[in-house]
Amino acid sequence: MVIEAHPRHYRAMTALLIASALLVSALTLYSLAHYLCAAVFLFSPSKKRSFDGDPMDAVSVLVPARNEGESALRALASLVEQDHSGPRTLYLLIKDSADSCIALLARRHPDILFDVPAPNTIELPEREGCVTMVVYTGMDPKSDKINYMVSQLSTPYLAILDADHQARPDWIRTSLCLLHEKNARIIQGTRGPLVAHGFFPMWDSLHQHIGCEVFN
């Protein structure tokens, strides 16, 4: 048995095929643009600036975290090791003592009581002139944690570092130099991959840093 298709069905199928072809073409061009941007940045000469200033401004650094474990502690360590000569106060912002980083901190500081209810603040031993506070905000969203802490700060400058990142040793100092030089109110630092060995880390790095941050 042969059933004759209605002309309207042909028109609908044709329109659908055209739309699909256009979508595939657009995605192809989009992916090619990603690779083009990656090639440009890989083969472009580096234009790294040198900052010789040594500002003494006081800085508060917020590290919002949620069950980041060892990554959060590495982020804090990178902030302790900054070459900034001015006062630094670090705030690890978590919900409560159930966060995965607390067990690690408790092993490192057995004389400190971490099992306290939220909201609460626990001060860690000072290192290299850097004060570190663990803040139980009682909140889960990153924005709520940041807003909770910002309202209590009095330092002239504030920095924010995600708990899964690590700061270069000159991050705070060079950022302050740039803020003073440009008379700016806010700047965003550049990011690079912590580890990019292997296909998946490299792809993730290209997609995030080239695709999301540069191309988009």
Backbone as CSV, one residue per row, in Angstrom:
resi,resn,N_x,N_y,N_z,CA_x,CA_y,CA_z,C_x,C_y,C_z
1,MET,0.847,-1.184,0.000,0.000,0.000,0.000,0.880,1.230,0.000
2,VAL,0.569,2.183,-0.840,1.325,3.416,-0.957,0.442,4.569,-0.518
3,ILE,0.961,5.365,0.401,0.211,6.527,0.878,0.899,7.775,0.365
4,GLU,0.165,8.613,-0.275,0.739,9.843,-0.828,0.836,10.902,0.276
5,ALA,2.033,11.466,0.415,2.235,12.487,1.431,1.604,13.798,1.000
6,HIS,1.092,14.497,1.975,0.480,15.794,1.692,1.586,16.826,1.448
7,PRO,1.382,17.759,0.495,2.407,18.788,0.224,2.834,19.542,1.471
8,ARG,1.901,19.739,2.433,2.274,20.461,3.635,3.325,19.703,4.440
9,HIS,3.277,18.368,4.397,4.269,17.574,5.096,5.648,17.775,4.486
10,TYR,5.700,17.841,3.150,6.976,18.096,2.482,7.542,19.451,2.904
11,ARG,6.681,20.458,2.950,7.157,21.797,3.330,7.668,21.801,4.774
12,ALA,6.977,21.094,5.681,7.408,21.039,7.078,8.750,20.329,7.211
13,MET,8.897,19.213,6.469,10.156,18.483,6.529,11.290,19.304,5.950
14,THR,11.011,20.004,4.865,12.043,20.845,4.251,12.479,21.949,5.203
15,ALA,11.509,22.582,5.868,11.838,23.648,6.825,12.661,23.102,7.987
16,LEU,12.309,21.882,8.443,13.048,21.277,9.545,14.482,20.956,9.137
17,LEU,14.647,20.441,7.912,15.998,20.138,7.437,16.831,21.401,7.293
18,ILE,16.214,22.458,6.797,16.942,23.723,6.647,17.362,24.259,8.012
19,ALA,16.445,24.208,8.981,16.766,24.680,10.329,17.895,23.861,10.948
20,SER,17.866,22.543,10.743,18.921,21.680,11.272,20.258,22.001,10.631
21,ALA,20.235,22.207,9.298,21.480,22.535,8.593,22.058,23.859,9.087
22,LEU,21.185,24.833,9.320,21.652,26.132,9.824,22.244,26.002,11.220
23,LEU,21.589,25.193,12.065,22.087,25.001,13.423,23.449,24.317,13.415
24,VAL,23.582,23.254,12.607,24.863,22.553,12.517,25.955,23.483,11.989
25,SER,25.615,24.302,11.000,26.594,25.252,10.458,27.031,26.255,11.514
26,ALA,26.059,26.761,12.279,26.385,27.731,13.320,27.285,27.118,14.389
27,LEU,26.982,25.882,14.813,27.808,25.215,15.821,29.199,24.922,15.287
28,THR,29.285,24.586,14.007,30.595,24.336,13.400,31.447,25.593,13.397
29,LEU,30.833,26.719,12.997,31.567,27.981,13.005,31.980,28.378,14.419
30,TYR,31.087,28.114,15.368,31.384,28.439,16.768,32.587,27.639,17.262
31,SER,32.621,26.338,16.953,33.742,25.511,17.398,35.036,25.923,16.701
32,LEU,34.942,26.262,15.404,36.140,26.726,14.690,36.670,28.018,15.292
33,ALA,35.752,28.892,15.729,36.178,30.140,16.366,36.927,29.852,17.663
34,HIS,36.492,28.829,18.407,37.206,28.425,19.623,38.646,28.051,19.287
35,TYR,38.813,27.193,18.274,40.158,26.753,17.915,40.996,27.899,17.373
36,LEU,40.367,28.818,16.643,41.101,29.975,16.131,41.612,30.833,17.279
37,CYS,40.743,31.094,18.270,41.167,31.881,19.433,42.297,31.175,20.182
38,ALA,42.173,29.869,20.340,43.217,29.114,21.031,44.547,29.232,20.291
39,ALA,44.498,29.118,18.954,45.724,29.215,18.162,46.349,30.603,18.277
40,VAL,45.498,31.638,18.243,46.012,33.011,18.351,46.732,33.211,19.676
41,PHE,46.125,32.731,20.777,46.727,32.950,22.083,47.933,32.054,22.324
42,LEU,47.948,30.883,21.706,49.095,29.999,21.880,50.332,30.534,21.165
43,PHE,50.129,31.170,20.025,51.268,31.610,19.216,51.540,33.104,19.326
44,SER,50.729,33.832,20.087,50.981,35.261,20.268,52.103,35.454,21.281
45,PRO,52.937,36.479,21.091,54.007,36.741,22.062,53.434,37.200,23.391
46,SER,54.082,36.797,24.459,53.627,37.176,25.795,53.868,38.661,26.038
47,LYS,52.890,39.310,26.668,52.999,40.741,26.967,52.896,40.977,28.470
48,LYS,53.654,40.217,29.217,53.609,40.304,30.667,54.185,41.626,31.153
49,ARG,53.449,42.276,32.036,53.899,43.536,32.601,54.715,43.276,33.863
50,SER,55.526,44.268,34.209,56.266,44.188,35.465,55.760,45.275,36.402
51,PHE,55.459,44.897,37.631,54.988,45.836,38.635,56.038,45.906,39.738
52,ASP,56.618,47.098,39.913,57.694,47.253,40.880,57.237,47.879,42.189
53,GLY,55.990,48.338,42.243,55.504,48.982,43.454,55.316,48.003,44.595
54,ASP,55.233,48.546,45.807,55.021,47.721,46.988,54.011,48.420,47.896
55,PRO,52.715,48.404,47.510,51.695,49.088,48.318,51.577,48.438,49.700
56,MET,51.237,49.267,50.684,51.109,48.782,52.054,49.655,48.746,52.519
57,ASP,48.711,48.826,51.583,47.300,48.877,51.953,46.852,47.577,52.614
58,ALA,45.934,47.726,53.574,45.337,46.556,54.216,44.311,45.925,53.281
59,VAL,44.317,44.599,53.220,43.441,43.864,52.302,42.749,42.732,53.057
60,SER,41.452,42.596,52.805,40.718,41.412,53.259,40.488,40.514,52.054
61,VAL,40.704,39.220,52.221,40.521,38.268,51.130,39.471,37.244,51.547
62,LEU,38.416,37.143,50.750,37.351,36.186,51.011,37.545,34.938,50.157
63,VAL,37.423,33.781,50.784,37.525,32.502,50.078,36.234,31.719,50.355
64,PRO,35.199,31.928,49.549,33.959,31.165,49.753,34.148,29.720,49.319
65,ALA,33.702,28.790,50.151,33.929,27.373,49.859,32.718,26.554,50.257
66,ARG,32.576,25.417,49.602,31.516,24.467,49.954,32.038,23.051,49.701
67,ASN,32.487,22.420,50.768,33.027,21.058,50.693,34.151,20.931,49.667
68,GLU,35.064,21.913,49.681,36.207,21.891,48.759,37.381,21.086,49.311
69,GLY,37.355,20.753,50.594,38.391,19.919,51.177,39.780,20.514,51.051
70,GLU,40.704,19.700,50.557,42.110,20.102,50.445,42.284,21.295,49.519
71,SER,41.431,21.441,48.517,41.557,22.576,47.600,41.424,23.904,48.330
72,ALA,40.509,23.976,49.284,40.332,25.213,50.049,41.587,25.543,50.853
73,LEU,42.236,24.525,51.405,43.447,24.767,52.179,44.603,25.198,51.280
74,ARG,44.645,24.664,50.064,45.683,25.102,49.120,45.455,26.555,48.713
75,ALA,44.184,26.936,48.554,43.876,28.332,48.232,44.346,29.244,49.356
76,LEU,44.084,28.865,50.608,44.537,29.668,51.746,46.058,29.742,51.797
77,ALA,46.729,28.612,51.546,48.199,28.603,51.576,48.769,29.559,50.537
78,SER,48.144,29.615,49.355,48.638,30.520,48.317,48.463,31.989,48.721
79,LEU,47.483,32.263,49.571,47.270,33.638,50.044,48.220,33.996,51.175
80,VAL,48.561,33.015,52.002,49.544,33.251,53.062,50.905,33.571,52.450
81,GLU,51.222,32.959,51.318,52.535,33.098,50.693,52.639,34.299,49.760
82,GLN,51.689,35.221,49.825,51.743,36.417,48.978,52.932,37.301,49.346
83,ASP,53.452,38.039,48.353,54.575,38.946,48.620,54.102,40.355,49.010
84,HIS,52.831,40.507,49.313,52.286,41.793,49.743,52.790,42.121,51.148
85,SER,53.320,43.331,51.326,53.916,43.720,52.603,52.900,44.268,53.595
86,GLY,51.730,44.668,53.116,50.726,45.244,53.996,49.942,44.186,54.754
87,PRO,49.067,44.622,55.653,48.263,43.678,56.444,47.306,42.889,55.565
88,ARG,47.172,41.595,55.882,46.241,40.723,55.171,45.397,39.962,56.172
89,THR,44.101,39.923,55.922,43.208,39.089,56.721,42.439,38.189,55.771
90,LEU,42.557,36.887,55.977,41.919,35.903,55.105,40.683,35.349,55.801
91,TYR,39.609,35.198,55.040,38.362,34.662,55.577,37.923,33.462,54.738
92,LEU,37.993,32.284,55.330,37.454,31.090,54.681,35.975,31.002,55.047
93,LEU,35.106,31.197,54.067,33.673,31.277,54.310,33.018,29.941,53.995
94,ILE,32.512,29.275,55.022,31.829,28.002,54.842,30.505,28.045,55.597
95,LYS,29.696,27.012,55.404,28.378,27.018,56.046,28.481,26.707,57.541
96,ASP,29.122,25.567,57.873,29.203,25.161,59.275,30.325,24.136,59.440
97,SER,30.404,23.534,60.610,31.494,22.613,60.919,31.405,21.294,60.158
98,ALA,30.308,21.055,59.443,30.182,19.825,58.650,30.932,19.920,57.329
99,ASP,31.477,21.076,56.985,32.200,21.226,55.720,33.416,20.296,55.692
100,SER,33.749,19.814,54.502,34.810,18.799,54.366,36.194,19.311,54.746
101,CYS,36.416,20.613,54.737,37.747,21.131,55.072,37.987,21.170,56.582
102,ILE,36.921,21.081,57.380,37.085,21.215,58.827,37.854,20.036,59.423
103,ALA,37.592,18.830,58.952,38.332,17.674,59.458,39.824,17.832,59.190
104,LEU,40.176,18.377,58.036,41.586,18.595,57.703,42.188,19.669,58.600
105,LEU,41.437,20.751,58.828,41.934,21.812,59.699,42.077,21.318,61.138
106,ALA,41.146,20.481,61.574,41.209,19.972,62.941,42.452,19.112,63.160
107,ARG,42.856,18.364,62.141,44.075,17.554,62.260,45.316,18.445,62.301
108,ARG,45.284,19.559,61.591,46.432,20.466,61.587,46.495,21.322,62.851
109,HIS,45.344,21.585,63.431,45.292,22.441,64.625,44.488,21.727,65.714
110,PRO,45.062,20.704,66.339,44.311,19.916,67.320,43.936,20.697,68.578
111,ASP,44.589,21.831,68.834,44.301,22.619,70.024,43.149,23.605,69.824
112,ILE,42.591,23.680,68.623,41.504,24.606,68.324,40.193,23.838,68.254
113,LEU,39.157,24.398,68.867,37.833,23.774,68.851,37.067,24.256,67.619
114,PHE,36.796,23.326,66.704,36.075,23.658,65.480,34.597,23.271,65.551
115,ASP,34.261,22.425,66.493,32.882,21.946,66.585,32.035,22.942,67.368
116,VAL,31.717,24.050,66.713,30.880,25.088,67.310,29.746,25.391,66.340
117,PRO,28.615,25.894,66.837,27.479,26.161,65.956,27.701,27.404,65.101
118,ALA,26.980,27.470,63.994,27.004,28.653,63.125,25.872,29.592,63.547
119,PRO,26.067,30.906,63.364,27.259,31.575,62.840,28.340,31.705,63.908
120,ASN,29.590,31.632,63.460,30.710,31.697,64.386,31.983,31.966,63.600
121,THR,33.016,32.441,64.285,34.300,32.719,63.647,35.417,32.124,64.476
122,ILE,36.315,31.413,63.818,37.442,30.763,64.478,38.730,31.332,63.885
123,GLU,39.616,31.808,64.742,40.881,32.381,64.272,41.979,31.328,64.314
124,LEU,42.694,31.175,63.197,43.819,30.257,63.117,45.100,30.980,63.529
125,PRO,46.155,30.235,63.884,47.424,30.877,64.256,47.948,31.765,63.130
126,GLU,48.453,32.922,63.497,48.958,33.878,62.507,50.236,33.354,61.874
127,ARG,50.331,33.531,60.557,51.524,33.105,59.827,51.999,34.233,58.924
128,GLU,53.268,34.592,59.031,53.895,35.590,58.185,53.103,36.888,58.160
129,GLY,52.613,37.295,59.326,51.867,38.537,59.406,50.495,38.469,58.779
130,CYS,50.006,37.273,58.538,48.722,37.087,57.865,47.745,36.422,58.838
131,VAL,46.608,37.063,59.054,45.586,36.527,59.950,44.570,35.739,59.126
132,THR,44.244,34.531,59.586,43.285,33.683,58.874,42.106,33.365,59.788
133,MET,40.902,33.621,59.277,39.673,33.348,60.011,38.838,32.309,59.267
134,VAL,38.319,31.336,60.002,37.347,30.394,59.452,35.974,30.860,59.919
135,VAL,35.116,31.214,58.968,33.831,31.823,59.304,32.705,30.859,58.969
136,TYR,31.956,30.454,59.984,30.743,29.660,59.778,29.593,30.644,59.548
137,THR,29.168,30.754,58.316,28.122,31.725,57.983,26.719,31.180,58.193
138,GLY,26.584,29.847,58.213,25.265,29.244,58.292,24.508,29.292,56.980
139,MET,25.201,29.672,55.900,24.562,29.825,54.589,25.290,28.986,53.557
140,ASP,24.545,28.539,52.542,25.128,27.716,51.485,25.539,28.516,50.242
141,PRO,24.675,29.381,49.682,25.037,30.076,48.437,26.269,30.968,48.603
142,LYS,27.104,30.979,47.572,28.322,31.788,47.609,28.003,33.269,47.816
143,SER,27.003,33.770,47.109,26.672,35.191,47.211,26.253,35.560,48.631
144,ASP,25.504,34.679,49.290,25.080,34.958,50.665,26.272,34.992,51.614
145,LYS,27.201,34.084,51.413,28.403,34.066,52.259,29.208,35.351,52.096
146,ILE,29.375,35.781,50.845,30.149,36.989,50.586,29.450,38.208,51.172
147,ASN,28.157,38.338,50.933,27.414,39.484,51.465,27.430,39.498,52.992
148,TYR,27.354,38.335,53.602,27.404,38.228,55.062,28.700,38.815,55.605
149,MET,29.821,38.538,54.924,31.120,38.961,55.422,31.442,40.401,55.049
150,VAL,31.068,40.807,53.849,31.409,42.150,53.377,30.865,43.222,54.312
151,SER,29.666,42.999,54.851,29.051,44.003,55.715,29.821,44.202,57.012
152,GLN,30.769,43.311,57.317,31.514,43.397,58.578,32.945,43.883,58.385
153,LEU,33.345,44.160,57.151,34.739,44.514,56.870,34.953,46.022,56.920
154,SER,36.192,46.396,57.240,36.542,47.821,57.279,37.822,48.131,56.515
155,THR,38.456,47.113,55.899,39.692,47.362,55.148,39.379,48.118,53.858
156,PRO,40.332,48.931,53.369,40.065,49.702,52.149,39.976,48.854,50.884
157,TYR,40.532,47.646,50.914,40.503,46.796,49.726,40.007,45.398,50.075
158,LEU,39.317,44.813,49.115,38.736,43.478,49.273,39.075,42.642,48.050
159,ALA,39.502,41.414,48.273,39.767,40.472,47.177,38.941,39.212,47.408
160,ILE,38.585,38.547,46.324,37.811,37.304,46.403,38.519,36.239,45.564
161,LEU,38.750,35.092,46.166,39.403,33.973,45.477,38.557,32.733,45.663
162,ASP,38.152,32.094,44.557,37.392,30.854,44.664,38.242,29.769,45.322
163,ALA,37.582,28.897,46.080,38.301,27.905,46.857,39.000,26.856,45.996
164,ASP,38.591,26.698,44.729,39.258,25.725,43.861,40.356,26.372,43.028
165,HIS,40.718,27.621,43.338,41.802,28.314,42.652,42.974,28.514,43.603
166,GLN,44.110,28.910,43.029,45.279,29.277,43.824,45.847,30.576,43.257
167,ALA,46.262,31.455,44.148,46.753,32.766,43.721,48.256,32.730,43.483
168,ARG,48.681,33.434,42.429,50.108,33.621,42.236,50.666,34.450,43.379
169,PRO,51.958,34.296,43.721,52.511,35.002,44.880,52.419,36.523,44.800
170,ASP,52.308,37.072,43.591,52.254,38.534,43.459,50.843,39.042,43.181
171,TRP,49.837,38.197,43.366,48.460,38.550,42.980,47.963,39.808,43.686
172,ILE,48.055,39.855,45.006,47.542,41.006,45.750,48.361,42.253,45.453
173,ARG,49.680,42.147,45.493,50.542,43.320,45.285,50.339,43.933,43.909
174,THR,50.369,43.100,42.860,50.225,43.647,41.512,48.806,44.171,41.270
175,SER,47.817,43.544,41.902,46.452,44.045,41.757,46.315,45.437,42.369
176,LEU,46.923,45.632,43.530,46.872,46.948,44.158,47.621,47.982,43.319
177,CYS,48.755,47.584,42.760,49.496,48.500,41.878,48.617,48.944,40.719
178,LEU,47.896,47.990,40.115,47.051,48.304,38.974,45.865,49.172,39.391
179,LEU,45.281,48.885,40.542,44.174,49.709,41.035,44.609,51.154,41.250
180,HIS,45.792,51.331,41.817,46.301,52.686,42.041,46.633,53.376,40.721
181,GLU,47.251,52.628,39.825,47.678,53.211,38.542,46.487,53.644,37.701
182,LYS,45.447,52.817,37.640,44.286,53.096,36.799,43.193,53.876,37.536
183,ASN,43.386,54.106,38.831,42.349,54.741,39.645,41.020,54.009,39.481
184,ALA,41.111,52.683,39.492,39.939,51.837,39.275,39.332,51.425,40.612
185,ARG,38.107,50.981,40.554,37.429,50.488,41.758,37.451,48.968,41.835
186,ILE,37.575,48.305,40.687,37.559,46.842,40.683,38.333,46.336,39.465
187,ILE,39.053,45.249,39.630,39.732,44.590,38.516,39.521,43.092,38.653
188,GLN,39.635,42.388,37.531,39.559,40.929,37.544,40.886,40.375,37.083
189,GLY,41.451,39.507,37.888,42.726,38.912,37.535,42.582,37.867,36.447
190,THR,43.667,37.619,35.743,43.669,36.562,34.729,43.820,35.216,35.424
191,ARG,43.338,34.170,34.740,43.403,32.831,35.301,44.130,31.897,34.348
192,GLY,44.822,30.944,34.918,45.498,29.931,34.129,45.238,28.571,34.728
193,PRO,45.482,27.497,33.983,45.208,26.156,34.496,46.222,25.750,35.551
194,LEU,45.751,25.095,36.604,46.668,24.544,37.591,47.414,23.343,37.020
195,VAL,46.692,22.470,36.350,47.286,21.306,35.696,46.600,21.139,34.354
196,ALA,47.373,21.061,33.279,46.782,20.915,31.948,47.414,19.770,31.182
197,HIS,47.906,18.773,31.893,48.492,17.602,31.244,47.385,16.608,30.901
198,GLY,47.350,16.165,29.657,46.321,15.215,29.252,45.202,15.911,28.495
199,PHE,44.441,15.104,27.780,43.415,15.653,26.883,42.321,16.385,27.637
200,PHE,41.746,15.754,28.669,40.587,16.346,29.338,40.938,17.625,30.103
201,PRO,42.038,17.686,30.877,42.398,18.956,31.502,42.672,20.061,30.491
202,MET,43.336,19.695,29.366,43.621,20.698,28.346,42.334,21.204,27.704
203,TRP,41.411,20.289,27.403,40.139,20.702,26.806,39.362,21.595,27.765
204,ASP,39.335,21.216,29.045,38.630,22.015,30.040,39.236,23.406,30.146
205,SER,40.566,23.474,30.093,41.239,24.763,30.181,40.932,25.635,28.971
206,LEU,40.987,25.041,27.772,40.686,25.798,26.553,39.243,26.296,26.563
207,HIS,38.325,25.420,26.949,36.916,25.814,26.948,36.653,26.935,27.947
208,GLN,37.225,26.808,29.168,36.952,27.796,30.208,37.652,29.117,29.928
209,HIS,38.969,29.056,29.714,39.750,30.281,29.663,39.730,30.948,28.283
210,ILE,39.724,30.153,27.233,39.672,30.731,25.893,38.230,30.926,25.453
211,GLY,37.421,29.883,25.593,36.040,29.967,25.116,35.186,30.887,25.953
212,CYS,35.071,30.582,27.247,34.144,31.329,28.101,34.645,32.744,28.408
213,GLU,35.929,32.867,28.778,36.409,34.153,29.249,36.806,35.099,28.115
214,VAL,37.368,34.570,27.037,37.885,35.436,25.976,36.875,35.566,24.834
215,PHE,36.478,34.411,24.265,35.629,34.468,23.074,34.228,34.960,23.406
216,ASN,33.637,34.431,24.477,32.279,34.818,24.817,32.244,36.141,25.565
